[in-house]
Amino acid sequence: MLIMSNEILLVQAASAQNSLSKLPNSSQVINALLKLEKDSKQEQKSYSLANLAGVWNLRLITGTKKTRKKAGVILGAGKYIPQFIKIQITYQVNPETAQQGEVINSVKLAFFELSLTGPIKFLPQKRILAFDFTYLKVSLWGLNLYQGYIQNGLSREKNFLAKELKDQAFFKYFLIRDNFIAARGRGGGLALWSRDKS
């Protein structure tokens, strides 16, 4: 019953229709995420990259700190993403290799848009999605200001699958539902996304 109430809280937090004043307190949402993350370690259900495919709106994030306190990482205060800025992550599955594909991370603010693209691979047993951003596109009023590979992006893209997880950025997804997903990043922060329905 407690798990269900935690998920209901996350549904409310992930709802794009809610104004910030109607959203649950961010500290309550973080506590729910932490409890569900702990519970997920007992969950036997398996997932694939197909479960993550689609466009997701970032709704809430926590800060990250390397300092330790007792048994865990001290989390910064959770923050909802303001409605005037749209941060989306899109996962596309490669039809030839079901656990590999592409990620697009985009930020839209008024008439400005920035997007980072790169390869991904999903490790279903661990629910870990490794990624690398190799390509940048910047546009204003629909006009491209810049578009191209960044920091040896083409080479990094070609060598992505050969790299070990310890050398890659990743999200560890502990909650995968039809309408929202939650993960902990490699740096220790938590994030909650809702499926985009536009």
C-alpha positions as CSV (number, residue, x, y, z in Angstrom):
1,M,0.0,0.0,0.0
2,L,2.9,2.3,0.8
3,I,4.5,1.6,-2.5
4,M,1.3,2.5,-4.3
5,S,1.0,5.8,-2.4
6,N,4.6,6.6,-3.3
7,E,3.8,6.0,-7.0
8,I,0.6,8.1,-6.8
9,L,2.8,10.9,-5.4
10,L,5.2,10.5,-8.4
11,V,2.2,10.5,-10.8
12,Q,1.2,13.9,-9.3
13,A,4.8,15.2,-9.5
14,A,5.1,14.0,-13.1
15,S,1.9,15.6,-14.3
16,A,2.6,18.2,-16.9
17,Q,-0.9,19.8,-16.2
18,N,-0.1,20.7,-12.6
19,S,1.2,24.2,-11.9
20,L,4.1,24.4,-9.5
21,S,1.7,25.5,-6.7
22,K,-0.3,22.3,-7.0
23,L,2.6,19.9,-7.2
24,P,3.6,17.8,-4.2
25,N,6.5,19.2,-2.0
26,S,9.8,18.2,-3.7
27,S,11.2,16.8,-0.4
28,Q,8.2,14.4,-0.3
29,V,8.8,13.3,-3.9
30,I,12.5,12.7,-3.2
31,N,11.6,10.6,-0.2
32,A,9.2,8.6,-2.3
33,L,11.9,8.2,-5.0
34,L,14.4,6.9,-2.4
35,K,11.9,4.4,-1.0
36,L,11.0,3.1,-4.5
37,E,14.7,2.9,-5.4
38,K,15.3,0.7,-2.4
39,D,12.2,-1.4,-3.2
40,S,13.3,-1.8,-6.8
41,K,16.3,-3.9,-5.7
42,Q,13.8,-6.6,-4.8
43,E,11.8,-6.3,-8.0
44,Q,12.4,-9.2,-10.4
45,K,10.7,-7.7,-13.4
46,S,13.0,-7.3,-16.4
47,Y,12.9,-4.4,-18.8
48,S,14.4,-3.6,-22.2
49,L,15.3,-0.4,-24.1
50,A,11.9,-0.6,-25.7
51,N,10.4,0.3,-22.3
52,L,12.3,3.5,-22.4
53,A,11.7,4.4,-26.0
54,G,9.9,7.7,-26.6
55,V,10.1,11.3,-25.6
56,W,10.3,12.2,-21.9
57,N,9.9,15.6,-20.1
58,L,12.3,16.2,-17.2
59,R,10.1,17.1,-14.2
60,L,12.3,17.0,-11.1
61,I,16.0,16.7,-10.3
62,T,18.2,16.7,-7.2
63,G,21.6,18.2,-6.7
64,T,24.6,15.9,-6.2
65,K,27.3,16.0,-3.5
66,K,30.2,13.7,-3.0
67,T,30.1,14.1,0.8
68,R,29.0,11.0,2.7
69,K,26.7,11.0,5.7
70,K,26.0,7.7,7.4
71,A,25.1,5.2,4.7
72,G,24.3,7.3,1.8
73,V,25.0,10.3,-0.4
74,I,23.7,13.7,0.8
75,L,21.3,14.9,-1.8
76,G,20.8,18.5,-2.7
77,A,17.3,19.9,-2.5
78,G,15.0,18.6,-5.3
79,K,13.9,21.1,-7.8
80,Y,11.0,21.0,-10.3
81,I,11.8,22.2,-13.8
82,P,9.9,25.5,-14.4
83,Q,7.2,25.3,-17.1
84,F,8.8,28.1,-19.2
85,I,11.8,25.8,-20.0
86,K,11.3,22.4,-21.6
87,I,14.0,19.8,-21.1
88,Q,13.4,16.5,-22.9
89,I,15.2,13.3,-23.4
90,T,14.3,11.0,-26.3
91,Y,15.4,7.4,-26.6
92,Q,15.3,5.7,-30.0
93,V,15.9,2.0,-30.4
94,N,18.1,0.6,-33.1
95,P,15.8,-2.1,-34.8
96,E,18.8,-4.3,-35.5
97,T,20.1,-4.3,-32.0
98,A,17.3,-4.1,-29.4
99,Q,19.5,-2.9,-26.5
100,Q,21.3,-0.1,-28.5
101,G,20.1,3.1,-30.0
102,E,20.3,6.9,-29.9
103,V,19.6,9.6,-27.3
104,I,18.6,13.2,-27.9
105,N,18.7,15.6,-25.0
106,S,17.1,18.9,-25.8
107,V,16.6,22.2,-24.0
108,K,14.0,24.6,-25.4
109,L,13.6,28.2,-24.0
110,A,11.3,30.5,-25.9
111,F,12.9,30.6,-29.5
112,F,16.2,29.0,-28.5
113,E,16.9,25.3,-28.7
114,L,19.9,23.3,-27.9
115,S,20.1,19.5,-28.5
116,L,22.8,16.9,-27.8
117,T,22.7,13.6,-29.6
118,G,24.7,10.4,-29.2
119,P,24.7,6.6,-28.9
120,I,23.2,4.5,-26.0
121,K,23.3,1.0,-24.8
122,F,21.0,-0.6,-22.2
123,L,22.1,-3.3,-19.8
124,P,18.7,-4.9,-18.9
125,Q,19.9,-7.0,-15.9
126,K,21.2,-3.9,-14.1
127,R,18.6,-1.4,-15.7
128,I,21.6,0.8,-16.6
129,L,21.5,3.0,-19.7
130,A,25.0,4.2,-20.8
131,F,25.3,7.1,-23.1
132,D,27.6,9.6,-24.7
133,F,26.7,13.0,-26.3
134,T,28.7,13.4,-29.4
135,Y,26.8,15.8,-31.6
136,L,25.5,19.3,-30.9
137,K,22.9,21.4,-32.6
138,V,22.0,25.0,-31.6
139,S,19.1,26.9,-33.2
140,L,17.4,30.3,-32.7
141,W,14.0,31.1,-34.3
142,G,14.3,27.9,-36.2
143,L,17.6,28.9,-37.8
144,N,20.7,26.7,-37.3
145,L,23.5,28.5,-35.5
146,Y,25.7,25.5,-35.1
147,Q,25.5,21.8,-36.0
148,G,28.3,19.3,-35.8
149,Y,30.3,16.7,-33.8
150,I,31.9,17.9,-30.5
151,Q,35.1,16.9,-28.8
152,N,36.1,14.1,-31.2
153,G,32.5,13.0,-31.2
154,L,32.7,11.0,-34.4
155,S,35.6,8.9,-33.0
156,R,33.8,8.5,-29.6
157,E,30.7,7.4,-31.3
158,K,32.6,4.7,-33.3
159,N,34.3,3.4,-30.1
160,F,31.2,3.7,-27.8
161,L,30.2,0.1,-27.6
162,A,33.8,-1.1,-26.9
163,K,34.1,1.2,-23.8
164,E,33.6,-0.2,-20.4
165,L,30.7,1.1,-18.2
166,K,33.1,2.6,-15.7
167,D,34.3,4.9,-18.4
168,Q,30.8,6.1,-19.5
169,A,28.1,8.3,-18.3
170,F,24.9,6.4,-17.3
171,F,21.5,6.4,-15.7
172,K,20.4,3.5,-13.4
173,Y,16.7,3.3,-13.9
174,F,14.9,2.0,-10.8
175,L,11.4,2.9,-11.9
176,I,10.1,2.3,-15.4
177,R,6.3,2.9,-15.9
178,D,4.2,3.7,-19.0
179,N,3.9,7.4,-18.1
180,F,7.0,8.2,-16.0
181,I,10.5,7.0,-15.3
182,A,13.0,7.7,-12.6
183,A,16.8,7.1,-12.4
184,R,19.9,7.9,-10.5
185,G,22.8,9.3,-12.5
186,R,26.4,8.3,-12.2
187,G,27.0,11.4,-10.1
188,G,24.5,10.4,-7.5
189,G,21.6,12.7,-8.4
190,L,18.0,11.6,-8.9
191,A,15.7,12.5,-11.8
192,L,12.0,12.1,-12.6
193,W,10.6,12.3,-16.2
194,S,7.1,12.1,-17.5
195,R,6.2,10.8,-21.0
196,D,5.5,13.6,-23.5
197,K,2.0,13.4,-24.9
198,S,2.2,16.4,-27.2
